[in-house]
Amino acid sequence: MTQMLFLVSVVILCCLFADKLSDRFGMPALIGFMFVGMLFGSDGVFSIEYSDFSQAENVCSAALIFIMFYGGFNTKWKLARPVAAKAVALSTVGVAATALITAGLCCLLLGFTPQEGFLIGAVLGSTDAASVFAILRKHKLNLKDGTASLLELESGSNDPTAYLLTLIAISLMGVGEKISVPVMIAAQVVFGLGVGAVFAAVSGWLLIRTKLIAEGMDMVFVTAAVLLCYSVSSLMGGNAYLSVYVMGILMGNRKIRNKRILIPYFDGLTSLAQFLVFFLLGLLSFPRQMPAVLGTAVVVVLCITFIARPLAVFALMLPMGCSVNQCLLVAWAGLRGASSSVFAITAVAAGVSMQTELFHIVFTVSLFSVAVQGTLLPWVAHRLDMVDDTIDVRRTFNDYEESSNFALMQEQIFEGHPWVHRKIREIEMPTGALALMIKRGGENIVTRGDTEIQTGDTVVWIASGYTPEAEEKLEEVLIEKDHPWCGKRIAELGLPADMLIAMVLRGSDTIIPDGSTRILQDDKVVTYQ
């Protein structure tokens, strides 16, 4: 047990370091996680023998649950709604078209049987949300014509379609029980949508309208609700990934309790899930076997990147009024990643033929897609003149909080204050500042130009705010008995040239100090540096 915990902690730390190194070299971090897995794998330095596809499927499927949920939960519907029709078309018809075109090309150019070609097209039909989100956010890459929201919504919602196609492909290859494809499609869609909507409604109601969930347990409750939603949908024959995505997007766009806590929690959980998935993909791979499938993988990459995906995108988006440049960018942004490899693992675990070859073909395609397409995506966006520098791309996510350009200030009016018995229009305030109200006793008085200020008032005013640079900071220092500043005047402290004592909090008093101000025990000193 101790050795397992040691290994897990080392792997996570290696993934974190790989994430940091990726920033320096400009490569998507997810590639680094794959290489960490390969480093620990059977052909790597640590030579860990691991080829249990059934176990890997369970682990990756569990991770994909939270990746799918958070993809919906963090999508800001207000900005996604104008492009929703295009995104849904791409995530359904577009995925199916990409899969079918890829299947035809695989049969024509590589000699695959129709069933094998369709299986490869199905598992590679969707784009990878984790890769797209990571690149857009890392490079702060906002795109014109709502393209960022389009890519986020499409990549977040197209995995259920690819999963459905994968199940159909597995069935067509004669693996498992015989099923009626039309019945399965109907059940996947109806129960997938219905279960997700019901769980979103019930979970939201419990968080908003009741106090059944104890304070501080919201994260545990939502985690359990997501897992239950997935399980119920799967048991009913629905598309469980569709259910958790629908649940996420409906809950994420409601004013539920403690959303500010839930978002960073699921962000961290999803990051850990991505570490796990990409590490396992690397761990399952056998680099010595890749040269045998490299030629096939290159042909598949070229077919998807330059034929199948562009044809599907142009056929759907041009009739919707999209520009050629937008179509080209959306086509290029169709990154294959974790979800494709997870669906390949699902097929291998189910017992399809071409087992090792299938996984390594898909793994190589995903590796190339994230490494090459992902790395070049910012460059392509600039070359196509599709970058919008006027808006922060983080606005398209629910975890973005609009920063305010204003700050509220208050002024305590004591006896002898220069504002006492003066009218609002007579006092000199900073340029651009405006008095909003006066707090007098238990009364709030909205100010007018002729409102007179009295002793004991608190004047509340608004002024332009200031966002400090990364190296600037305000810090509060508690002065204890043995603190070197205790008992000294500010002029005696020998402060660095770039440090200023901005305020001294003494009990209920706020002191704006000067050089003669003496610092006493239990003072709270606010410094700016």
VEXDREN-2710 file (C-alpha; in Angstrom, 1 decimal):
% VEXDREN-2710
k/r/px/py/pz
1/MET/0.0/0.0/0.0
2/THR/2.8/2.4/0.9
3/GLN/4.6/1.7/-2.3
4/MET/1.4/2.3/-4.3
5/LEU/0.8/5.6/-2.6
6/PHE/4.5/6.6/-3.2
7/LEU/4.2/5.7/-6.9
8/VAL/0.9/7.6/-7.3
9/SER/2.4/10.7/-5.7
10/VAL/5.5/10.6/-7.8
11/VAL/3.4/10.2/-11.0
12/ILE/1.2/13.3/-10.1
13/LEU/4.3/15.3/-9.3
14/CYS/5.9/14.3/-12.6
15/CYS/2.6/15.4/-14.4
16/LEU/2.8/18.7/-12.7
17/PHE/6.4/19.2/-13.7
18/ALA/5.5/18.2/-17.3
19/ASP/2.7/20.8/-17.2
20/LYS/5.2/23.5/-16.2
21/LEU/7.8/22.4/-18.8
22/SER/5.1/22.5/-21.5
23/ASP/4.7/26.3/-20.9
24/ARG/8.4/26.8/-21.6
25/PHE/8.4/24.8/-24.9
26/GLY/4.9/25.9/-26.1
27/MET/3.6/22.3/-26.3
28/PRO/0.2/21.3/-24.9
29/ALA/0.6/19.9/-21.4
30/LEU/-1.4/16.8/-22.1
31/ILE/1.4/15.5/-24.3
32/GLY/3.7/15.7/-21.3
33/PHE/1.3/13.5/-19.4
34/MET/1.4/10.9/-22.1
35/PHE/5.2/10.9/-22.1
36/VAL/5.2/10.5/-18.3
37/GLY/3.0/7.4/-18.8
38/MET/5.4/6.1/-21.5
39/LEU/8.3/6.7/-19.2
40/PHE/6.8/4.5/-16.5
41/GLY/5.4/1.9/-19.1
42/SER/6.8/-1.4/-20.1
43/ASP/9.1/0.1/-22.7
44/GLY/10.1/3.0/-20.5
45/VAL/12.7/3.6/-17.8
46/PHE/10.6/2.1/-15.0
47/SER/9.3/-0.9/-17.0
48/ILE/5.9/-1.2/-15.4
49/GLU/4.1/-4.1/-17.2
50/TYR/0.5/-3.0/-17.6
51/SER/-1.9/-4.2/-20.3
52/ASP/-5.2/-4.6/-18.4
53/PHE/-7.6/-2.8/-20.8
54/SER/-10.7/-3.8/-18.8
55/GLN/-9.3/-2.1/-15.7
56/ALA/-8.1/0.9/-17.7
57/GLU/-11.5/1.2/-19.3
58/ASN/-13.2/1.5/-15.9
59/VAL/-10.6/4.0/-14.6
60/CYS/-10.7/6.2/-17.8
61/SER/-14.5/6.0/-17.9
62/ALA/-14.8/7.2/-14.3
63/ALA/-12.4/10.1/-15.2
64/LEU/-14.3/11.0/-18.3
65/ILE/-17.5/11.3/-16.3
66/PHE/-16.1/14.4/-14.5
67/ILE/-14.4/15.7/-17.6
68/MET/-17.8/15.6/-19.4
69/PHE/-19.7/17.1/-16.4
70/TYR/-17.3/20.0/-15.9
71/GLY/-17.2/20.7/-19.6
72/GLY/-20.9/21.4/-19.3
73/PHE/-20.8/23.0/-15.9
74/ASN/-18.2/25.5/-16.9
75/THR/-19.8/26.5/-20.2
76/LYS/-21.4/29.9/-20.1
77/TRP/-24.7/29.4/-21.9
78/LYS/-25.3/33.1/-22.3
79/LEU/-22.4/33.3/-24.7
80/ALA/-22.8/29.8/-26.2
81/ARG/-26.5/30.2/-27.1
82/PRO/-25.9/32.2/-30.3
83/VAL/-23.7/29.5/-31.7
84/ALA/-25.6/26.5/-30.1
85/ALA/-27.2/25.4/-33.4
86/LYS/-23.9/25.2/-35.2
87/ALA/-22.2/23.5/-32.2
88/VAL/-25.0/20.9/-31.9
89/ALA/-24.9/20.2/-35.7
90/LEU/-21.1/19.7/-35.5
91/SER/-21.3/17.5/-32.4
92/THR/-23.9/15.2/-33.9
93/VAL/-24.1/15.2/-37.7
94/GLY/-20.5/16.5/-37.9
95/VAL/-19.2/13.6/-35.8
96/ALA/-21.2/11.0/-37.8
97/ALA/-20.0/12.5/-41.1
98/THR/-16.4/12.6/-40.0
99/ALA/-16.6/9.0/-38.9
100/LEU/-18.2/7.8/-42.1
101/ILE/-15.8/9.7/-44.4
102/THR/-12.9/8.4/-42.4
103/ALA/-14.2/4.9/-42.6
104/GLY/-14.6/5.1/-46.4
105/LEU/-11.1/6.4/-46.8
106/CYS/-9.6/3.7/-44.5
107/CYS/-11.3/1.0/-46.6
108/LEU/-10.2/2.6/-49.9
109/LEU/-6.6/3.5/-49.0
110/LEU/-5.7/1.0/-46.2
111/GLY/-7.7/-2.1/-47.2
112/PHE/-9.7/-2.3/-43.9
113/THR/-13.0/-4.1/-43.9
114/PRO/-16.1/-1.8/-43.6
115/GLN/-16.5/-2.8/-40.0
116/GLU/-12.9/-2.0/-39.1
117/GLY/-13.0/1.3/-41.0
118/PHE/-16.2/2.3/-39.2
119/LEU/-14.7/1.4/-35.8
120/ILE/-11.7/3.6/-36.4
121/GLY/-13.8/6.4/-37.7
122/ALA/-16.2/6.1/-34.7
123/VAL/-13.5/6.3/-32.0
124/LEU/-11.8/9.2/-33.8
125/GLY/-15.0/11.0/-34.6
126/SER/-15.1/13.5/-31.7
127/THR/-12.8/16.3/-30.8
128/ASP/-11.1/16.4/-27.4
129/ALA/-12.6/19.0/-25.0
130/ALA/-9.7/18.9/-22.5
131/SER/-7.2/19.7/-25.3
132/VAL/-9.3/22.5/-26.8
133/PHE/-10.1/24.1/-23.4
134/ALA/-6.5/24.0/-22.3
135/ILE/-5.1/25.6/-25.5
136/LEU/-7.7/28.4/-25.6
137/ARG/-7.2/29.3/-21.9
138/LYS/-3.5/28.9/-21.8
139/HIS/-2.9/31.2/-24.8
140/LYS/-5.9/33.5/-23.8
141/LEU/-7.1/32.8/-27.4
142/ASN/-10.4/34.5/-27.9
143/LEU/-11.7/34.1/-31.5
144/LYS/-14.0/36.2/-33.7
145/ASP/-17.6/35.4/-34.5
146/GLY/-18.2/33.4/-31.3
147/THR/-15.8/30.7/-32.5
148/ALA/-14.3/30.1/-29.0
149/SER/-17.8/29.4/-27.6
150/LEU/-18.6/27.3/-30.7
151/LEU/-15.4/25.1/-30.2
152/GLU/-16.0/24.8/-26.4
153/LEU/-19.6/23.7/-26.8
154/GLU/-18.9/21.4/-29.8
155/SER/-15.9/19.7/-28.2
156/GLY/-17.7/19.4/-24.8
157/SER/-20.8/17.8/-26.3
158/ASN/-19.6/15.6/-29.1
159/ASP/-18.2/12.7/-27.0
160/PRO/-21.7/11.2/-26.5
161/THR/-22.1/10.9/-30.3
162/ALA/-18.7/9.3/-30.7
163/TYR/-19.5/6.9/-27.8
164/LEU/-22.8/5.9/-29.5
165/LEU/-21.0/5.3/-32.8
166/THR/-18.4/3.2/-31.0
167/LEU/-21.0/1.0/-29.4
168/ILE/-22.7/0.5/-32.9
169/ALA/-19.3/-0.3/-34.4
170/ILE/-18.6/-2.9/-31.7
171/SER/-22.0/-4.5/-32.3
172/LEU/-21.4/-4.5/-36.1
173/MET/-18.2/-6.4/-35.5
174/GLY/-20.2/-9.2/-33.8
175/VAL/-18.9/-8.6/-30.3
176/GLY/-21.3/-8.9/-27.4
177/GLU/-25.1/-9.3/-27.6
178/LYS/-27.0/-8.6/-30.8
179/ILE/-28.8/-5.3/-30.5
180/SER/-31.3/-3.3/-32.6
181/VAL/-29.3/-0.2/-33.7
182/PRO/-32.4/2.1/-34.1
183/VAL/-33.7/1.0/-30.6
184/MET/-30.3/1.6/-29.1
185/ILE/-30.0/5.1/-30.7
186/ALA/-33.4/6.1/-29.4
187/ALA/-32.7/4.8/-25.9
188/GLN/-29.3/6.5/-25.8
189/VAL/-30.7/9.9/-26.8
190/VAL/-34.0/9.9/-24.9
191/PHE/-32.8/8.5/-21.6
192/GLY/-29.5/10.4/-22.0
193/LEU/-31.2/13.7/-22.2
194/GLY/-34.0/12.9/-19.8
195/VAL/-31.9/11.5/-17.0
196/GLY/-29.5/14.5/-17.2
197/ALA/-32.3/17.0/-17.1
198/VAL/-34.1/15.3/-14.2
199/PHE/-30.9/15.1/-12.1
200/ALA/-30.0/18.7/-12.9
201/ALA/-33.5/19.8/-11.8
202/VAL/-33.5/17.8/-8.6
203/SER/-29.9/18.6/-7.6
204/GLY/-30.5/22.3/-8.3
205/TRP/-33.7/22.3/-6.2
206/LEU/-32.0/20.6/-3.3
207/LEU/-29.2/23.1/-3.3
208/ILE/-31.3/26.2/-3.9
209/ARG/-34.7/25.6/-2.2
210/THR/-33.8/23.3/0.8
211/LYS/-31.3/23.0/3.6
212/LEU/-31.1/19.2/3.4
213/ILE/-27.4/19.5/2.3
214/ALA/-25.3/20.5/5.2
215/GLU/-23.1/23.6/4.9
216/GLY/-19.8/22.7/3.4
217/MET/-21.0/19.4/2.0
218/ASP/-22.1/20.8/-1.4
219/MET/-19.0/19.4/-3.2
220/VAL/-19.6/15.9/-1.8
221/PHE/-23.3/16.1/-2.8
222/VAL/-22.7/17.2/-6.4
223/THR/-20.0/14.6/-6.8
224/ALA/-22.4/11.9/-5.6
225/ALA/-25.2/13.3/-7.8
226/VAL/-23.0/13.2/-10.9
227/LEU/-22.0/9.6/-10.3
228/LEU/-25.6/8.6/-9.6
229/CYS/-26.7/10.4/-12.8
230/TYR/-24.2/8.4/-14.8
231/SER/-25.2/5.1/-13.2
232/VAL/-28.9/5.6/-13.6
233/SER/-28.6/6.6/-17.2
234/SER/-26.4/3.6/-18.0
235/LEU/-28.7/1.2/-16.3
236/MET/-31.7/2.6/-18.3
237/GLY/-29.8/2.2/-21.6
238/GLY/-29.2/5.9/-22.0
239/ASN/-26.0/7.7/-23.1
240/ALA/-24.5/8.2/-19.7
241/TYR/-21.9/10.7/-20.9
242/LEU/-24.7/12.8/-22.5
243/SER/-26.6/12.7/-19.2
244/VAL/-23.7/14.1/-17.1
245/TYR/-23.0/16.7/-19.7
246/VAL/-26.6/17.9/-19.8
247/MET/-26.6/17.9/-16.0
248/GLY/-23.5/19.9/-16.0
249/ILE/-24.6/22.6/-18.4
250/LEU/-28.0/23.0/-16.7
251/MET/-26.6/23.2/-13.2
252/GLY/-23.7/25.4/-14.2
253/ASN/-26.0/28.1/-15.6
254/ARG/-28.2/28.3/-12.5
255/LYS/-27.6/30.3/-9.4
256/ILE/-26.9/27.4/-7.1
257/ARG/-25.4/27.7/-3.7
258/ASN/-21.6/27.9/-3.4
259/LYS/-20.9/27.8/-7.1
260/ARG/-17.7/29.8/-6.5
261/ILE/-16.5/26.8/-4.4
262/LEU/-17.9/24.1/-6.7
263/ILE/-16.1/25.5/-9.9
264/PRO/-12.5/25.4/-8.5
265/TYR/-13.3/22.0/-6.9
266/PHE/-14.4/20.4/-10.2
267/ASP/-11.6/22.3/-12.0
268/GLY/-9.1/20.6/-9.8
269/LEU/-10.8/17.2/-10.0
270/THR/-11.0/17.4/-13.8
271/SER/-7.3/18.3/-14.0
272/LEU/-6.5/15.2/-11.9
273/ALA/-8.8/13.2/-14.1
274/GLN/-6.9/14.4/-17.2
275/PHE/-3.6/13.6/-15.6
276/LEU/-4.9/10.1/-14.9
277/VAL/-6.3/9.5/-18.4
278/PHE/-3.3/10.7/-20.4
279/PHE/-0.9/8.9/-18.0
280/LEU/-2.8/5.6/-18.5
281/LEU/-2.8/6.1/-22.2
282/GLY/1.0/6.4/-22.1
283/LEU/1.3/3.5/-19.7
284/LEU/-0.7/1.2/-22.0
285/SER/1.3/2.0/-25.0
286/PHE/4.2/-0.1/-26.3
287/PRO/6.5/2.3/-28.2
288/ARG/8.3/-0.6/-29.8
289/GLN/5.1/-1.6/-31.5
290/MET/4.3/1.8/-32.9
291/PRO/6.6/1.6/-35.9
292/ALA/4.5/-1.2/-37.2
293/VAL/1.4/1.0/-37.3
294/LEU/3.1/4.3/-37.9
295/GLY/2.3/4.3/-41.7
296/THR/-1.3/3.4/-41.1
297/ALA/-1.6/6.1/-38.4
298/VAL/-0.1/8.7/-40.6
299/VAL/-2.6/7.9/-43.4
300/VAL/-5.5/8.1/-40.9
301/VAL/-4.2/11.4/-39.5
302/LEU/-4.0/12.9/-43.0
303/CYS/-7.5/11.6/-43.9
304/ILE/-9.1/13.1/-40.8
305/THR/-7.2/16.3/-40.6
306/PHE/-7.3/17.3/-44.3
307/ILE/-10.3/15.5/-45.7
308/ALA/-12.9/14.1/-43.3
309/ARG/-13.1/16.9/-40.7
310/PRO/-12.9/19.8/-43.2
311/LEU/-15.6/18.2/-45.5
312/ALA/-17.9/17.8/-42.5
313/VAL/-17.3/21.3/-41.2
314/PHE/-17.7/23.1/-44.5
315/ALA/-20.8/21.1/-45.4
316/LEU/-22.5/22.1/-42.2
317/MET/-21.2/25.6/-41.5
318/LEU/-21.2/27.3/-44.9
319/PRO/-25.0/27.0/-45.3
320/MET/-25.3/28.6/-41.8
321/GLY/-23.5/31.7/-43.0
322/CYS/-20.1/31.1/-41.6
323/SER/-17.0/32.5/-43.3
324/VAL/-14.4/30.4/-45.0
325/ASN/-11.8/31.4/-42.5
326/GLN/-14.0/30.4/-39.6
327/CYS/-14.7/27.0/-41.3
328/LEU/-10.9/26.5/-41.8
329/LEU/-10.2/27.3/-38.2
330/VAL/-12.9/25.0/-36.8
331/ALA/-11.7/22.2/-39.1
332/TRP/-8.1/22.6/-37.8
333/ALA/-9.3/22.8/-34.2
334/GLY/-10.7/19.3/-34.4
335/LEU/-8.1/17.8/-32.0
336/ARG/-8.2/14.1/-31.2
337/GLY/-7.2/13.2/-27.7
338/ALA/-8.2/11.4/-24.5
339/SER/-11.8/10.6/-25.4
340/SER/-10.8/8.9/-28.7
341/SER/-8.2/6.7/-26.9
342/VAL/-10.7/5.9/-24.1
343/PHE/-13.3/4.7/-26.7
344/ALA/-10.5/2.7/-28.3
345/ILE/-9.8/1.1/-24.9
346/THR/-13.6/0.4/-24.6
347/ALA/-13.5/-1.4/-28.0
348/VAL/-10.4/-3.4/-27.0
349/ALA/-11.9/-4.4/-23.6
350/ALA/-15.1/-5.5/-25.4
351/GLY/-13.0/-8.0/-27.4
352/VAL/-12.9/-6.7/-30.9
353/SER/-10.3/-7.9/-33.4
354/MET/-7.2/-5.7/-34.3
355/GLN/-7.0/-5.1/-30.5
356/THR/-3.4/-3.9/-30.1
357/GLU/-3.3/-2.3/-33.5
358/LEU/-6.5/-0.4/-32.9
359/PHE/-5.2/1.2/-29.7
360/HIS/-1.8/2.1/-31.1
361/ILE/-3.3/3.6/-34.2
362/VAL/-5.7/5.7/-32.2
363/PHE/-3.0/6.6/-29.7
364/THR/-0.6/7.7/-32.4
365/VAL/-3.3/9.7/-34.1
366/SER/-4.1/11.4/-30.8
367/LEU/-0.5/12.1/-30.0
368/PHE/0.1/13.7/-33.4
369/SER/-3.2/15.7/-33.2
370/VAL/-2.6/17.2/-29.8
371/ALA/1.2/17.8/-30.5
372/VAL/1.0/19.2/-34.0
373/GLN/-2.5/20.6/-34.4
374/GLY/-2.7/21.8/-30.8
375/THR/0.7/23.5/-31.0
376/LEU/-0.1/25.2/-34.3
377/LEU/-3.7/26.2/-33.4
378/PRO/-2.7/29.7/-32.1
379/TRP/-0.6/30.3/-35.2
380/VAL/-3.3/29.2/-37.5
381/ALA/-5.9/31.4/-35.8
382/HIS/-3.6/34.4/-36.3
383/ARG/-2.9/33.6/-39.9
384/LEU/-6.6/33.3/-40.6
385/ASP/-7.2/36.7/-38.9
386/MET/-9.6/35.0/-36.5
387/VAL/-8.2/36.3/-33.2
388/ASP/-10.2/38.8/-31.2
389/ASP/-7.9/40.6/-28.8
390/THR/-10.6/42.9/-27.4
391/ILE/-12.3/40.3/-25.2
392/ASP/-10.8/37.8/-22.7
393/VAL/-11.6/34.2/-23.8
394/ARG/-12.1/33.3/-20.1
395/ARG/-15.4/35.2/-20.3
396/THR/-16.9/32.2/-22.1
397/PHE/-16.4/30.0/-19.0
398/ASN/-18.5/30.1/-15.8
399/ASP/-15.4/30.4/-13.6
400/TYR/-14.6/33.9/-15.0
401/GLU/-15.5/36.8/-12.8
402/GLU/-15.7/40.1/-14.5
403/SER/-13.3/42.5/-12.8
404/SER/-14.8/45.8/-11.8
405/ASN/-13.2/49.1/-12.9
406/PHE/-14.6/50.8/-9.7
407/ALA/-14.1/50.5/-6.0
408/LEU/-16.4/51.6/-3.1
409/MET/-14.7/53.7/-0.4
410/GLN/-15.9/55.1/2.9
411/GLU/-14.9/58.2/4.9
412/GLN/-15.5/58.5/8.6
413/ILE/-16.5/62.0/9.6
414/PHE/-15.1/62.9/13.0
415/GLU/-15.2/66.2/14.9
416/GLY/-12.9/68.7/13.2
417/HIS/-13.0/66.8/9.9
418/PRO/-12.7/69.3/7.0
419/TRP/-16.0/68.0/5.5
420/VAL/-18.1/68.7/8.6
421/HIS/-21.1/71.0/7.9
422/ARG/-20.2/71.2/4.2
423/LYS/-22.4/70.2/1.3
424/ILE/-21.5/67.4/-1.1
425/ARG/-21.0/69.8/-4.0
426/GLU/-18.5/71.8/-1.9
427/ILE/-16.1/69.1/-0.9
428/GLU/-13.1/68.2/-3.0
429/MET/-13.0/64.5/-4.0
430/PRO/-10.6/62.7/-6.3
431/THR/-11.2/63.1/-10.0
432/GLY/-13.8/60.7/-11.3
433/ALA/-15.1/60.0/-7.7
434/LEU/-18.8/60.3/-6.8
435/ALA/-20.5/60.4/-3.4
436/LEU/-23.2/57.7/-3.3
437/MET/-24.7/57.8/0.2
438/ILE/-24.3/58.9/3.8
439/LYS/-24.7/56.4/6.6
440/ARG/-26.2/58.4/9.6
441/GLY/-27.2/56.3/12.6
442/GLY/-29.3/53.5/11.2
443/GLU/-30.3/55.6/8.1
444/ASN/-28.9/55.5/4.6
445/ILE/-29.2/58.8/2.9
446/VAL/-28.8/59.0/-0.9
447/THR/-26.6/62.1/-1.5
448/ARG/-27.5/65.2/-3.6
449/GLY/-25.5/68.2/-4.3
450/ASP/-27.0/70.1/-1.3
451/THR/-26.8/67.2/1.2
452/GLU/-25.0/68.5/4.3
453/ILE/-22.4/66.3/6.0
454/GLN/-22.5/66.0/9.8
455/THR/-20.2/64.8/12.5
456/GLY/-20.5/61.0/12.9
457/ASP/-21.5/60.4/9.3
458/THR/-19.9/57.8/7.1
459/VAL/-19.7/59.0/3.5
460/VAL/-19.7/56.2/0.9
461/TRP/-18.2/57.1/-2.5
462/ILE/-17.2/55.3/-5.7
463/ALA/-14.0/55.8/-7.5
464/SER/-12.0/54.2/-10.3
465/GLY/-10.4/51.0/-9.1
466/TYR/-6.8/49.9/-9.6
467/THR/-5.6/46.4/-10.5
468/PRO/-2.1/45.8/-9.1
469/GLU/0.6/44.2/-11.1
470/ALA/1.7/40.7/-10.2
471/GLU/4.7/42.0/-8.2
472/GLU/2.6/44.5/-6.2
473/LYS/0.9/43.5/-3.0
474/LEU/-0.8/44.7/0.1
475/GLU/0.0/42.7/3.2
476/GLU/-1.4/42.9/6.8
477/VAL/1.2/42.5/9.6
478/LEU/0.1/41.7/13.2
479/ILE/2.4/43.5/15.6
480/GLU/3.2/41.2/18.5
481/LYS/5.2/42.0/21.6
482/ASP/8.5/40.7/20.2
483/HIS/8.0/42.2/16.7
484/PRO/10.9/44.4/15.7
485/TRP/8.5/47.3/14.8
486/CYS/6.7/47.2/18.1
487/GLY/7.1/50.6/20.0
488/LYS/8.9/52.4/17.2
489/ARG/7.9/55.3/15.1
490/ILE/7.6/54.7/11.3
491/ALA/10.5/57.0/10.6
492/GLU/12.7/54.8/12.7
493/LEU/12.0/51.5/10.9
494/GLY/14.4/51.9/8.0
495/LEU/11.9/50.6/5.5
496/PRO/13.0/49.6/2.0
497/ALA/12.5/52.4/-0.6
498/ASP/9.7/50.4/-2.3
499/MET/7.7/49.8/0.9
500/LEU/5.0/52.0/2.4
501/ILE/3.0/51.6/5.6
502/ALA/-0.4/52.6/4.2
503/MET/-2.6/52.1/7.3
504/VAL/-2.6/51.1/10.9
505/LEU/-5.6/49.3/12.4
506/ARG/-5.8/49.9/16.1
507/GLY/-8.8/48.3/17.7
508/SER/-11.8/50.0/16.0
509/ASP/-9.7/53.0/14.8
510/THR/-8.2/53.3/11.4
511/ILE/-5.0/55.5/11.3
512/ILE/-3.5/56.9/8.2
513/PRO/0.1/57.2/9.4
514/ASP/3.0/59.5/8.9
515/GLY/6.6/59.3/10.0
516/SER/5.8/60.2/13.6
517/THR/3.2/57.5/14.1
518/ARG/4.3/55.0/16.7
519/ILE/3.4/51.3/16.2
520/LEU/2.0/49.6/19.2
521/GLN/1.5/46.0/20.3
522/ASP/-1.6/44.4/18.7
523/ASP/-1.7/46.9/15.9
524/LYS/-2.4/45.6/12.4
525/VAL/-0.1/47.3/10.0
526/VAL/-1.1/47.3/6.3
527/THR/2.0/47.6/4.0
528/TYR/2.2/48.2/0.3
529/GLN/5.2/47.0/-1.7
END
